[in-house]
Amino acid sequence: MSDDDDFEDYDEFGDDPDELDMGAPLDEHESALVRQDLVDLESFESTFVAEGYRGVSVFCQDCVEEHFYPWDMLRGNLELLLETGETPVHEPAFAPDPDEYVPWEYARGYIDALRDTGVDERLDVSACPRCGLRIPEELGQANFCPRCGAPLLAARLAAALRERDVDDDEVDTILRQIGIPR
């Protein structure tokens, strides 16, 4: 037997491909965790897309690098993981701008803080009070107008006051008294 024959039988990782259980279904606990990740991802997207984020970043302990996932790609990966027990290998984004991706752990903490304070229930804004742009539904939670950059807090506050049956004149008076221009 030659040295080459010995090398062919050598498995560096000790894995016999016939014994590997690739794609084994997730157990109930693992499935629950992935379903929670999908719920979290939906909350992250609805909160952060309005601020211009393209997706999330996740720090990988295995390769000691940050991975960048657009919203749809990560959602697809998680859904596939639930169905098959496997996630697809993806090509890393070409020169992603880290400022366009919110870190997963930061997003989770941010969403938890919003829930704790009740801010996650803020009203959508349908139009910018400065430039009149109809705000797309997916950007209804944005803090600034995507066209002119005007803050949308006054519009959100006015809508909340009107929901409580405060008439328009009183809304204007209140906004002026607290120093918020309309």
N, C-alpha and C positions, 0 to 999 in steps of 0.2 A: 504494500500500500504506500502510495507516495504522500508527500506532505500536502499536495493539492487535495487529495482525497480526504485527508483528515480535516482540512479547512472547510470542505463542503458540508461535513457533518456538524460543524461547530455552529452553535446558535449563540451569538453574543449576549442576548438577553434572556436565554433559557426558556424561551417561549416556543412551544410546539404549535404551529398554525392550526393543526387539527384540534388542539385542546382549548384554543382561545374562544371565548364566548362573546364574540363581537355582536353588538346589537341586541343584547339581552334586554328584555323589558325592564323598565324601572320598577322598583318596589313601591308600595303605597306612599311611604315617607318621601322618597325621591320624587315621585310624581307630584306630590303636594308642594314640594319646594319649587319645582319647575312651574307649576300652575301659579304659585305666588309670584315668581319672577315675571311671568306674563302679565299679571295684574299690575305689578310694580312698573313694568316697562310701559304699559298703557298710561299710567299716571305720570311717569317721567315725560313721555312724549307730549301729552296734553299740556303739561306745565312748561316744558323747555323749548318746544318747537316754536312757540310764540316769541321767544327771545333769540331765535335764529340758530339754535343748536341742530345739528344734522343727525345726532345719535349719541351713543354713550361710549365711554372708554372703560375698559376693564383691565386691571393689572393681572398679568399671568404669572403665577408663582413658578411655573415650570420653566419658562424661558426668560423670566425676569424682565419682561417688557410690557408696555401698555399696548393693548389691542383696541382698535377703533372700529365700532360697528354702527352703520346706519340703522335707523329704527327698523325698517322692513327686514333687513338681513338678520338682525338679532331675533326678531319675532319669528321668522322662518326657522332659524336654528333651534329655538326653544320648542316650537311646535313639532319639528322633526324629532327632537330628543324625546318628547312625550310619546310620539307614535312608534318610533323604532328603537329607542334606547341609544341612538348614536347622533352625534352632531357632525355636520359636514366640515371638512377642512376647507378653509377659505384662504384666498390670497390676501395678504395684508393690503390695506389701502395704500395707494401710491402717494407718498409724501402728504399724509393727512395733516390738516391744520388742527393741532390739539385744542385750540380755542373754540373749535366748532363742535366739540364733543364734551358732554358733561360726564365727569367720573361717576361710575355707578354708585359707589358708597356715598359720595357727596349728594347725589340726587336722592338716594334713599333717606338720608338725614334731613334734607331740605323738605321733602314731601311729608315726612313725619312731623317736622316742625310746623308746616302749614296746617296739617290736620289737628295738631295740638292746640293751635291758636284759632282755628276756624277759618283761616284765610283761604283755604282751598275751596271754600264755597262762595268766592267772590263772583260778582255779576260779570257776564260777558258785556263787552262794549260793541255796539253794532256799527258805529260810525265815529270818525275822528271829529272832535268839535272844532279843530283849527282848519283842516283842509277839506273836510267832508268825505274823505275816503270811506267807502263801505268796508268795514273790517271783515275779512273772510272768517267764517265760523271757526276754523282751526287756529286762528290768531285772536279769538275773542278774549282770551285771558292775558294778552300782551299788556305790558306796562307802558309801552310807547307806540305811537303810530308808525307802521312800517314805511310810510311814504315820507312824512315830514318830521318824524321824531318827537312830536308833541306828547307830553305826558297824558295818560288816559285816566289818571286818578280822579280828576274833577268829574268826568263823564260817569265814571263808576259810582262815585259818591252821590251825584245828582240822581242817578237811576235808583240807588238804594233808598234815598229819601222819598222819591216819588212812589216807590213800592210801599212805603209806609204812609201813603196818602198825604204827603206834604205837598202843597201846591207850588207851582213854578216860581211865583214871586218870593215865597218863603225860602225855597231852595236857593235862589239867587242871593237873598239876604244872608243866609247861613254861610254860603261859600265866600261871600265878600268879608263877613265878620272873621272868618278863620284864615283869610288871606290867600284863598285859592282862586285864581282868575278863571273866568269862564269864557 
